[in-house]
């Protein structure tokens, strides 16, 4: 007779139920500790970085995943540029990851503009990619990008000034994060993030995309698994200063959104969920982990997803 049966025979039903619960809770962390077979490559969005002044863009995410036994790499691509330019930079970075790790493929997890950036690599070089996961991804474009592009006349003095400012910020972030030579093109970035630019990109690289807005995409395409999740909260923690500007940018939307991207626009492959109480920064555990106290913690979502990838043999 095993230990669990002996325990059940000795205790009354109430205590047996408690014992079973205790055993379940004891086993759960072990069950969730499975690491993916292939390395994970994290990809930032616009104005992102790998680490800036010692702070991770994916705040505490690499450490959390490595504690599970996962191999984790954090890519740095242009802070402001077209999806194709960023995608080609990422493709070259992944070639280096494969050479360094000895792995045959990687699991790419991209946030915001990192979502379509990852999709580019999976479309062009599917043999290098086991899975693509889009978190708050700009897969159907952003109404906020449409708003900005629609209110700045092309080839105007205003556009020139905005471009100088946006590219200056991008270069400053690139320099502070140790990659000053990264090319920046704010207008190409803005066009890529509009609905028009995103739809055009999807026509060239359709893998994993739903056939219609807000639909589910194919989970497996060319041997690559596609997943996505996102939030639909905006003001989630009053101590997080980023919640305030995101509450303003959310005003341009007429549908659930995370402050910068509509929930339906984030859909890719298997949609795990699109309405977490998270805004665009919460999705990567920023700023400094100041997220909603009434929602699953973002680090938990990353752990669960790493386990999901492991269960799929990825």
N, C-alpha and C positions, 0 to 999 in steps of 0.2 A: 504493500500500500504506500502511495507516495505521500509526501509531506502535506500537500493540500488536502488530501482525503482524510488523513489522520487529524488534521486541524479541524475539519468540518465535523467529524464525529465527536470531538471533545467539546465543541462550543455549541451554544444554543443558536437558533436561526438568525437572530439579530447580530450576534457576534460573528457568525459565519459570513454574513453579508459584509460586515465591516472588514473582516480578514480578506475576503475576496477583493474588496475595493483597494485595500492596502497593497495587495499583491499586484493589482493592475497598475496602480500608481508607481510601484517600484519598477515594473517592467517597461512602462511607457517611455521613459527617457532613453532606455536601451534600444527600443524599437524605432525611435525617431533619430537615432544616432548614425544611421547608415549614410555613408558618403557616396557621391556619384563616382562612377568608374572613370569618367573623363574629367580633366580640369575645368574649372569654371572661370570664365573671363567676364568681368564686370565692365560695362561701357557707360560712361556718363552722357548726360544731355548737354544742351547749350550752356556755355559759360561754366562747364564742369571741369573736373580735374581728377587726378588719381588721389593725390594728397596735397593740401595747400597749408603751409605753415604748420605742418604736423597734424592737420585735421583731414580725415577721409571724407570724400564726397559721399560714398556709401558708408555712412557713419556707423562704425563698429560692425559692419556686415562682414568684411573679410575675416576679422578675428573670430566672429561667431561661426562662420562656415569652416574655417581651419580647425576650430575646436572639435568639429564633427569628424575631422579627418580628410576634408576636401582640400584639393590643391586649388588655390585661388590666385588669379592674376588680375590686376586692375589696369586696364588700357587707358592711354591718354591719346585722344585725337583732337582735331581742331575744335576750339571752343565755339567758333562761328564760321561755318562753311556749309557747302551743299552736302546732301546725304551721300552722293556718290563719292565725293572727295573724302569725307569722313570714313565711308565704307571701305575705300581702297586703303586708307591708312590702317584701319582695323584689320583688314585682310593680311597686310604685311606684318602687323604686330602678331597675329595668330600664327603665322608661319614661324616666327621666332619662338613663340610659346611651345609649339609642337617640337621644334628642334631642341629646346631647352629641357622639356619635360619627358620627351620620348613617347608622348601620347600620340594616338592616331587621329583623334578628334577632340573638340572642345565643346562645352556647353556655354553658350553666350547668353548673358542676362543684361539687357539694355534698358536704361531708364530714359523716358522722354524722347529726345531726338536719338538717343542710343538704341531705341527700338527699331526704327527703319534702318539705322546704320548697321545693326546686326543682321537684319533681313537681307541687306545687300550682299554680305559675305556668304550667307547660306544659299543665296540664289546663284552667285557667281562661282563659288567653290564649295558645293555641298559635301564634297568628300572630306572636308576639314571640320565639318560641323555636325555634332550629335543632336543639339537642340538649340532653339532660339526662344527666349522668354522676354516678353515685352512688358515692362512695368510703367504704367502711365504713358504708354507710347503714343507718339503723334502719327498714328497709322492712317487716319483719314484727314489729317490736317487739324489746325487749331483755329477756332473762330477768333481768338485773340490775335493771331498772326494775320488773319484776314482783315481784322479791324485796323491794325497798324498799317498794313500795306495799302489799304483803301483810303487812308487819311493822309498819306504822304505821297505827293505827286512825283512820279518818276522824273529823273534828271533835273530836279529842282534844287534850290539852295538848301531847303529843309532836309531833303534826302541826303545831300552831301554832308551836312552837319551831323545828322543822325548816324550816318555810316561811319564818320570819323570817330564819333563817341563810342559806338558799339564795338568797332574794331580795336579802339584804344583799350577798352575794358578787357576784351578778349586777349590782347597781347600782354596786358598786365597779369592776368591770371596765368597765362602760359609761362611767363617769365618766373613768377613766384612759385610755380609748381615744377620748375626745372626744365621746361621745354620751350625756350624763347623763339626757336626757329619755326614753330608750328604755323603753317599758313592760315590766314584769316580772311574771310570774305563775308561781311555781314549781309549784303544784299542777296547773295546766293543762299545763305542760311534762311533768310526771311522768306524767300520764294519757295524753298523746299518745305517749309512748315505751313504754308497756306493750303487751303483745301485744293486749289487748282494744282499746285506743285505736288502735293501728296498723291492726288489721283493720277497724275502723269507718271509719277514714280511707281505707283502700284501697277500700272499697265506694263511697265518694263520688268518689274520684279513682283509678280503676283503671289508668290508662294505663301501659303498660310492665311491669306487675306479672305475675309468673308465675301460672298458674292454680292451682298447688299449691306448697307449701313446698319450697324447694330446687330448683325448676324454673327453666327459662329463660322470660323474658318475650318479648313481641313487640319486635323491634328498631325498627320504624317504626309510629308511631301518630299519626294526624292530621298527618302531615308532620314530626313530631318524631322524632329518633333517640334511642334510650335505650341506655345502657351502664352497666356497673358493674364494680368490682373491690374486693377487700378482702384482709385478712390473716388468718392463723390461728396466728400466733406470739404469745407473751405476753412471756416474758423473752428479749429479743433482744440487749441490750447492757448489761452490768453497770455501765457508767459512767452510764447514763441512770437517774436517780432515779425517773422515772415508771414504770419497769418493775416496781418493787416493789409499789406499790399495785395495779397492774393484775394482778399475779400473784395477789393476794388476791381481787379482784372476779371473776377467771376461775373461781374455785372454785364459783360458783353455777351454772355451765353444765355440761351433760352431753353436749356436742358441741363440735367445733372452733369456736374463737372468737378474737377479738382482744383479749380482756380486758373488753370492754363490749358487744359485739354478736356473736351467732353468725354464722359464715360463711354459712350458708344464709339467714339473715335479711337479708343484704345484697343478695341477688339482685334485679336489675332489668334488663329488656331483654336485650341481649347481655352475658352474663357473661364478661368477659375472663379472669378468674381469681379464685378466692376463697381461695387458700391460700398467698399470699406469706408469707414469714417476717417478718411485721410485726405489731406490736400496734396498738392504736387510735391512738396518737400517732405511731408510725412512718409511718402512711399519709399524713401531711401533713409528713413530714420533721422532726418534733419528737421529743425536745427538743433544739434546736440541732444537728440533723443527726446525733444519736447513735443510729444505726440499726444493724441487723445488718450485719456485714462479709461475710456469706455469702449475701446475697440481692441482687437487683437494687436499685439505689438508687432511692428514691421519686422523685427528680428525673428520673431516666431514664424512669420510667413516665409522668410528666407530659409529657415531651418526646415520647415515643412516641405518647401519646394525642393530643397536638396534631397530630402528623403524620397520625394516623388520621382525625381530623376533617377535615383538609385533603384527604385522599384521597377522602373522602366528599362533598367540595364544600361542607363546612359551615364 
